[in-house]
Amino acid sequence: MEVNRDSSKLRALWRLSYFIVYSIRIILEIILTNWIKGSNPEHGMRIRRKWARNLLPNLGVKVMVEGNPPDYPCILMANHRSYLDPAVVVHDAIACPVSKAEVAKWPLIGYGAKVSGVIFLKRESRHSRKRTLQGIADKVAEGYPVLLFPEGTTHAELLCRTFKPGGFRLAAQHKIAIVPVAIEYQSAEDCWIGNDTFLPHFMRRFALPEMPVMVRYGKRIDSEDPDYLIKTSTDWINEQLKTMQKSLRGSEKNVEFP
């Protein structure tokens, strides 16, 4: 038993070291690319996808993807479980994530997000919300998908929390397609919630041999009615979460839905 604990701790430490070293390498690549070729959002998005595709397997994250990530301008609306969610999506999608402003202050991750063109949002600031929505509209107008987590926070509840309406109103007003995305982890303990901080959570969860996560991309939704966009996206994601949880956690007797 002691040997198993020691090997798990060593696994987590190795993965943390890999995460730090590889992320620094990618940040330097983005900085160098921007310096040589000039700042280009697509450069950052493609390098970020390479980062996710190399990083996640080396952390033991097994990403199972269903559906087709969009290759056209749209807003990806995803439920939110973990700080890993953006990486899990950009593993396959060329997209610009919207992140809470606090992430910009995180060591290494925050700087990497800044140089790779992540859009930061202070939800408590009306001015920031307005500026962020304009940033989303600008990125879509330039031809890029944008990734948004409309629940506004991570949680481990079985189904979606109420979606914030701002992104849906923007989509309705500017006739931007919505693509719903459902994300689910095998264990509810993989969710990053409450007062849990990054390092303790990382050391606990990445000490395990593998972390399976499922991602499903839905079909585009077009409407000039924001309420329709919210309801259709919520309903689709909730239905996917039900089947994904049964598939991932089928042996757990406590998977019961409202």
C-alpha positions in Angstrom: 0.0 0.0 0.0 2.8 2.4 0.9 4.5 1.6 -2.5 1.3 2.4 -4.3 1.0 5.8 -2.5 4.6 6.6 -3.3 4.2 5.7 -7.0 1.0 7.8 -7.2 2.8 10.8 -5.7 5.7 10.4 -8.1 3.3 10.1 -11.0 1.6 13.4 -9.9 5.0 15.1 -9.5 6.2 14.0 -12.9 3.0 15.2 -14.5 3.2 18.6 -12.7 6.8 18.9 -13.9 5.8 18.0 -17.5 2.9 20.5 -17.4 5.2 23.3 -16.2 8.1 22.6 -18.6 6.0 21.9 -21.7 3.7 24.9 -21.1 6.8 27.2 -20.8 8.0 25.8 -24.1 4.6 26.5 -25.8 4.5 30.1 -24.3 7.9 30.8 -25.8 6.8 29.3 -29.1 3.8 31.7 -29.2 6.0 34.7 -28.3 8.6 33.8 -30.9 5.9 33.2 -33.6 4.3 36.5 -32.8 7.6 38.2 -33.0 8.6 36.6 -36.4 5.2 36.5 -38.1 3.3 39.2 -36.3 0.4 38.8 -33.9 -2.2 36.5 -35.5 -5.1 34.9 -33.5 -4.9 31.7 -35.6 -1.3 31.2 -34.8 -2.1 31.2 -31.1 -5.1 28.9 -31.5 -3.2 26.3 -33.5 -0.2 26.3 -31.1 -2.7 26.1 -28.2 -4.3 23.0 -29.9 -0.9 21.4 -30.3 -0.3 22.2 -26.5 -3.5 20.4 -25.6 -2.9 17.4 -27.8 0.5 16.8 -26.4 -0.2 17.8 -22.8 -3.4 15.9 -22.0 -2.2 12.4 -22.9 0.9 13.0 -20.9 -1.2 14.0 -17.9 -3.2 10.8 -18.3 -6.3 12.6 -19.6 -8.1 10.4 -22.1 -10.3 12.6 -24.3 -13.2 10.8 -26.0 -14.7 13.0 -28.7 -18.1 12.6 -30.5 -19.4 15.0 -33.1 -17.6 17.5 -35.2 -15.9 20.6 -33.8 -17.0 23.6 -35.9 -14.5 25.1 -38.4 -16.7 28.2 -39.1 -17.3 31.3 -37.0 -19.7 30.6 -34.2 -19.9 30.6 -30.4 -19.3 27.2 -28.7 -21.5 27.1 -25.5 -20.2 24.4 -23.1 -21.1 23.3 -19.6 -18.3 23.9 -17.0 -16.7 21.2 -14.8 -13.0 21.9 -14.4 -10.0 24.2 -15.2 -9.2 21.5 -17.8 -12.4 22.2 -19.8 -10.8 24.8 -22.2 -7.9 22.4 -22.9 -10.3 19.5 -23.5 -12.2 21.6 -26.1 -9.2 23.2 -27.8 -7.7 19.7 -28.1 -9.9 19.4 -31.2 -11.4 22.9 -31.9 -9.6 25.9 -33.3 -11.3 28.4 -30.9 -10.6 31.4 -28.8 -11.7 30.7 -25.2 -13.3 33.3 -22.9 -12.0 33.0 -19.3 -12.7 34.6 -16.0 -10.3 37.5 -15.2 -8.8 35.7 -12.2 -7.1 33.2 -14.5 -4.9 36.0 -15.9 -3.2 36.2 -12.4 -2.5 32.4 -12.2 1.3 31.6 -12.5 2.2 30.3 -15.9 -1.3 29.5 -17.0 -2.4 33.2 -16.9 0.6 34.4 -18.9 0.1 31.6 -21.4 -3.5 32.6 -21.8 -2.6 36.3 -22.3 -0.1 35.7 -25.0 -2.3 33.1 -26.8 -5.2 35.6 -27.2 -7.7 34.4 -24.5 -10.5 36.9 -23.9 -10.8 37.7 -20.2 -14.0 38.6 -18.4 -14.8 40.2 -15.1 -18.4 39.0 -14.6 -19.0 41.5 -11.7 -18.0 44.4 -14.0 -20.7 45.7 -16.4 -18.0 47.5 -18.4 -15.9 44.3 -18.6 -19.0 42.2 -19.7 -19.7 44.8 -22.4 -16.1 44.8 -23.6 -16.0 41.0 -23.6 -19.1 40.7 -25.7 -17.6 43.1 -28.2 -14.4 41.0 -28.2 -16.5 37.9 -28.9 -18.3 39.7 -31.8 -15.0 40.9 -33.2 -13.4 37.4 -33.1 -16.4 35.8 -34.8 -16.5 38.6 -37.4 -12.8 37.8 -38.1 -13.9 34.2 -38.9 -13.0 32.4 -35.7 -15.1 30.2 -33.3 -15.2 31.5 -29.7 -15.5 29.2 -26.6 -17.8 30.4 -23.8 -18.9 28.7 -20.5 -22.3 30.4 -19.9 -22.8 28.8 -16.5 -20.1 31.2 -15.3 -18.5 28.8 -12.8 -17.5 25.2 -12.4 -19.7 22.7 -10.5 -20.4 19.0 -10.0 -24.2 19.0 -10.3 -25.6 16.4 -12.7 -27.2 18.9 -15.1 -26.5 22.4 -16.3 -26.9 25.5 -14.1 -28.9 28.4 -15.5 -27.0 29.9 -18.4 -26.0 33.6 -18.4 -27.9 35.2 -21.3 -25.3 37.7 -22.5 -23.6 35.5 -25.1 -27.0 34.2 -26.4 -28.3 37.8 -26.8 -25.2 38.7 -28.7 -25.6 35.6 -31.0 -29.3 36.5 -31.6 -28.5 40.1 -32.3 -25.6 39.5 -34.7 -27.0 36.2 -36.2 -24.1 34.2 -34.9 -24.5 30.4 -34.8 -24.4 28.6 -31.5 -22.8 25.2 -31.2 -23.6 23.4 -27.9 -20.8 21.3 -26.3 -21.3 18.8 -23.5 -18.3 17.9 -21.2 -18.3 15.1 -18.6 -15.6 13.4 -16.5 -15.7 9.8 -15.3 -15.5 10.9 -11.6 -17.3 13.8 -10.0 -14.1 14.3 -8.0 -12.5 15.5 -11.2 -14.7 18.6 -11.1 -12.9 21.6 -9.6 -15.3 23.2 -7.2 -15.7 25.2 -4.0 -12.6 26.5 -2.3 -10.3 23.8 -3.8 -7.1 25.3 -5.1 -5.2 24.3 -8.2 -2.2 22.5 -6.8 -3.9 20.3 -4.2 -6.5 19.3 -6.8 -3.9 18.6 -9.4 -1.8 16.4 -7.0 -4.9 14.4 -6.0 -6.4 13.8 -9.4 -3.3 13.5 -11.5 -1.9 10.9 -9.2 -4.3 8.5 -10.7 -3.3 6.5 -13.8 -6.0 7.9 -16.0 -8.7 10.6 -16.2 -11.4 9.8 -18.9 -13.4 12.7 -20.2 -16.1 12.8 -22.8 -16.8 15.7 -25.1 -19.8 15.9 -27.5 -20.3 18.6 -30.1 -23.9 19.3 -31.2 -25.3 20.7 -34.4 -25.4 24.5 -35.0 -28.4 26.4 -33.7 -29.5 29.6 -35.5 -32.1 31.9 -34.2 -32.8 35.6 -33.5 -34.5 34.6 -30.3 -32.0 34.4 -27.4 -34.5 32.5 -25.2 -34.8 29.8 -27.9 -31.0 29.6 -28.1 -30.7 29.2 -24.3 -33.4 26.6 -24.0 -32.3 24.6 -27.0 -28.6 24.6 -25.9 -29.5 23.7 -22.3 -31.8 20.9 -23.3 -29.3 19.4 -25.7 -26.4 19.5 -23.2 -28.5 18.1 -20.4 -29.6 15.2 -22.5 -26.0 14.5 -23.5 -24.9 14.7 -19.8 -27.4 12.1 -18.8 -26.2 9.5 -21.4 -22.5 10.4 -20.8 -22.8 10.0 -17.1 -24.5 6.6 -17.5 -21.7 5.6 -19.8 -18.9 6.9 -17.7 -20.4 6.2 -14.2 -22.7 3.4 -15.0 -21.7 1.3 -12.0 -22.4 4.2 -9.6 -25.8 3.8 -8.0 -26.1 7.5 -7.2 -26.4 8.7 -10.8 -30.0 9.8 -10.6 -31.5 12.7 -12.5 -34.1 15.3 -11.5 
